[in-house]
């Protein structure tokens, strides 16, 4: 009898582990497939999701996101840019302010760049950008970020009620297999965590 009980428990644990592995793998595949989706079209603004910056300048990842926003602006897809990002540790200026300085240095008119300076995570980027859009009566947005970040960002954007479309960077700094694998693993972790967080209010 004891052996049978132990065997059932073992099968239960193994089955549960298998389900977790399959669920995680399924999300990873979904994120990778979604990273190829590009809905670039005319919109009121481009929301550039924040990445690291220092008082000396933007990080390579943030730079490429801003560069893509600049490309959208110069090619007539959007008339305004919303750059997101709060204050990093030890910085005197917000990431978005530093990003704006970079974009202005690339020839974008200062009046066509809006910023929000309080966010620290993707969900806050989008939440604050939504308020900027409402305050300026913008209806549509292109979400700009690295391809592997797009699925989580777009799910958050839709949950915020944003009328948004994907416009992933075409010059992502995550190029090697190792860098892509590491970034994918990170996104899977945060994406699954975000999905589960949506159910918390019901418990």
C-alpha angles and dihedrals in degrees: 000000000000091000091052092050091048090048092052091049091049092050090047092052093045091048091050092049090049091052091050092049093048092046092049092046091048091054091048091053091046092052092049093049092047090052089072092057114108119177097171109164140135112305139158094252146353118236109212110202115224129253133172123309138166130206086263094059149296124310118251091255093050091044092058092048090052091045089056090050089051090051090052090050095047092048093052100250093121137016097204138038124213111200116194135202140100132220120313121213110290095002122133091200130049120251090245092052091051088047091051091051089053093049092048088050087056091056103266112142111251091228090061094058122080125184141192117206109191107067125104102172136041095259091054090046089059096039092054093041088054089057091049089053093049092048091052096039095242115159107185135040142183112221111222121200141111114305096247090052095054102086094056092041094050093048089053092046092053091048088054089055094249119158091222141156134198121260107165121191115264093206102051115172089222096090112137123076090245093052092046092047092049092048092046092052090051092049093048090053094049095039093054090044091052093049092052091047089062089066096049095089088061094060 
